[in-house]
Each structure stands twice: as C-alpha cells, then as structure tokens.
C-alpha cells in the first residue's frame, strides 16, 4: 500500500493551510462505505506520522504505521472494525470504531485536521452510540499523544503499558470510561 512521504509537496501544502476550527455542522459522522478503507489508511498514517510522532521515536512510528502495508490485510481489518468516519465536505478526516464489548480499537484524526473539532465530533458520536447500545464501559489502548484528549471525555488511565508492534516496543495506556 502506498502512502505519501514526508517530502510530498501535497502534504507540505496541506500543512501550511490555516488551522481554523470547523463549525460542528461541517463535520458529518457516518458509517464507512465499501471502497473507502484505503482512505482510512491515509488518515491513520497521517495521524501517526504527523501527530503521534511528537511523542514517539521514528522507529516506533515506522513500526506502528509502516510505509508499505499489505492492502488486503488493511481492508479486511477495517471491514471487521466497522468504523464511523468523520467527513468534512468530500474529505474523510478521521475515524473511530466501537466494538460490542465497548472496546475502541482505532481512533484517528488526520494530522492536518487536529484541533478542529473532528476528534470531539467522533468521540461525542461514539459515546452516544455506546449509550444507545447500553454499553456500560468503554475501553481503549490510548497513545501518549491522545491520552489528554481521552481524559477530557472522562476516560481514566487504568495502567500504562508497553506493546510490541513489529518487534518495536510502543508505550500507551489502557483507559476506560464508565457510562
């Protein structure tokens, strides 16, 4: 699976765009449509390489979101997650999932869409969905970059942990929220 390199001129232009907050009405949360799975790879890759990279080494970031990942594997994984996507205009700018157990496996906002209400819209939708499904407890393994964001929504750190990803240790926290 191809991804954009850090020296990609399109990424460089996107990084220079003004980071204006969006109006909540400009962010639509919806279910993933068939064929959009690879777009989520771009969101994931950007979130890890542009945002999480501030908290992790290059080796950790590369292990977490490698430059080339098997497209078939990614598409199957995303389909199993059945994520919600955040869309602004015609662009998917973030996504998350909610498993029947209350586990959140993925929660990512594209790197150049941070601090613009996308994460808040996704989390608000996720919590309302969990409440409607009468899920009593949400849980996630949350990156160092996202822990304070999750705490703003009432998640508490249960324990700090290290996970082995493609042979590289990556720190995160097991966090939960009672509903």
C-alpha positions in Angstrom: 0.0 0.0 0.0 1.5 3.3 -1.0 1.5 6.3 1.3 2.7 9.8 1.0 6.2 10.5 2.0 7.2 13.3 4.4 8.6 15.3 1.4 5.4 15.0 -0.6 4.6 18.5 -2.0 0.9 18.0 -1.4 1.5 17.2 2.3 3.7 20.3 2.6 0.9 22.5 1.2 -1.7 20.9 3.4 0.5 21.5 6.5 0.6 25.2 5.7 -3.2 25.6 5.4 -4.8 27.7 8.2 -5.9 25.5 11.1 -9.3 27.2 11.5 -11.9 25.5 13.7 -14.8 23.9 11.8 -18.4 24.5 12.6 -19.9 21.4 14.1 -22.4 21.3 11.2 -19.4 21.0 8.8 -18.4 17.6 10.3 -20.6 14.7 9.4 -20.2 11.3 11.2 -21.3 8.4 9.2 -20.7 4.7 8.6 -17.8 3.6 6.4 -18.8 2.9 2.8 -17.4 0.0 0.8 -14.3 1.1 -1.1 -13.3 3.8 1.5 -11.0 1.5 3.5 -7.8 2.7 1.9 -8.7 6.3 2.6 -8.6 5.4 6.3 -5.1 4.2 5.8 -4.1 7.7 4.8 -5.9 9.1 7.9 -4.2 6.5 10.1 -0.7 7.1 8.5 -1.0 10.9 8.9 -2.2 10.7 12.5 0.7 8.5 13.5 3.4 10.2 11.4 2.3 13.8 11.8 0.8 13.8 15.3 1.9 10.8 17.4 5.5 11.3 16.1 5.8 14.1 18.6 5.7 11.5 21.4 7.4 8.5 19.8 10.7 7.7 18.1 11.0 7.3 14.4 11.4 3.6 14.8 8.2 3.4 16.9 6.2 5.4 14.4 7.5 3.3 11.5 6.6 0.1 13.2 3.2 1.4 14.1 2.4 2.8 10.7 4.9 1.3 8.2 5.3 3.0 4.8 4.0 -0.1 3.0 1.3 -2.3 4.4 -0.5 -5.1 2.7 -3.6 -3.6 1.2 -5.7 -6.8 1.5 -4.8 -7.1 5.2 -5.8 -3.4 5.9 -9.1 -3.6 4.0 -10.1 -6.8 5.9 -9.1 -5.3 9.3 -11.0 -2.1 8.7 -14.1 -4.0 7.5 -14.1 -6.1 10.7 -13.9 -2.9 12.8 -16.9 -1.4 11.1 -15.8 2.2 11.8 -17.6 5.5 11.8 -15.9 8.2 9.7 -15.7 11.9 10.1 -16.3 13.8 6.8 -15.8 17.4 6.1 -17.0 18.4 2.6 -16.0 15.5 0.4 -12.9 14.5 2.6 -12.7 11.8 5.3 -10.7 13.5 8.0 -11.0 11.0 10.9 -12.5 7.7 12.0 -13.1 5.5 15.0 -14.9 2.3 15.9 -16.9 0.9 18.7 -16.9 -2.9 19.3 -19.9 -4.6 21.0 -17.7 -5.1 24.1 -17.1 -1.3 24.4 -13.6 -1.6 23.1 -12.3 1.2 20.8 -9.6 -0.2 18.6 -9.0 2.8 16.3 -9.5 6.5 17.0 -7.6 8.6 14.5 -7.8 12.2 13.1 -5.7 13.1 10.0 -2.7 15.1 11.1 -3.6 18.4 9.4 -7.2 18.2 10.9 -6.2 18.2 14.5 -7.7 20.7 16.9 -10.6 21.5 14.5 -13.4 19.6 16.2 -13.1 16.3 14.4 -12.0 14.3 17.4 -14.7 15.9 19.5 -17.4 15.1 16.9 -16.1 11.5 16.7 -16.0 11.0 20.5 -19.4 12.5 21.0 -20.9 10.2 18.4 -19.1 7.2 19.9 -20.3 7.9 23.4 -23.9 8.5 22.3 -23.8 5.2 20.3 -22.4 3.3 23.3 -25.2 4.8 25.5 -27.9 3.9 22.9 -26.5 0.3 22.8 -26.4 0.2 26.6 -22.7 -0.5 26.7 -21.7 0.2 30.3 -17.9 0.6 29.9 -15.7 2.0 27.1 -12.1 0.9 26.9 -9.1 1.6 24.7 -5.4 1.4 24.4 -4.6 5.1 24.0 -1.3 6.5 22.6 0.7 9.1 24.5 -0.5 11.7 22.0 -4.2 11.1 22.7 -4.3 10.4 26.5 -5.2 14.0 27.5 -7.9 14.2 24.8 -9.5 11.0 26.1 -9.2 12.3 29.7 -11.2 15.4 28.7 -14.1 13.0 27.9 -13.9 11.3 31.3 -11.6 8.4 30.5 -9.3 7.3 33.3 -5.9 5.6 33.0 -6.1 2.1 34.3 -2.4 1.3 33.6 0.5 2.4 31.5 1.8 -0.4 29.3 4.2 -1.3 26.5 3.1 -3.3 23.5 5.3 -5.0 21.0 4.5 -3.9 17.4 6.5 -5.4 14.6 9.3 -6.0 17.0 9.3 -2.5 18.5 8.1 -1.5 22.0 5.4 1.2 22.0 4.0 2.8 25.1 0.3 3.5 25.6 -2.2 3.4 28.4 -5.2 1.2 29.0 -8.0 3.7 29.6 -11.7 3.2 30.5 -14.8 5.3 30.9 -17.9 4.2 32.8 -21.2 5.2 31.1 
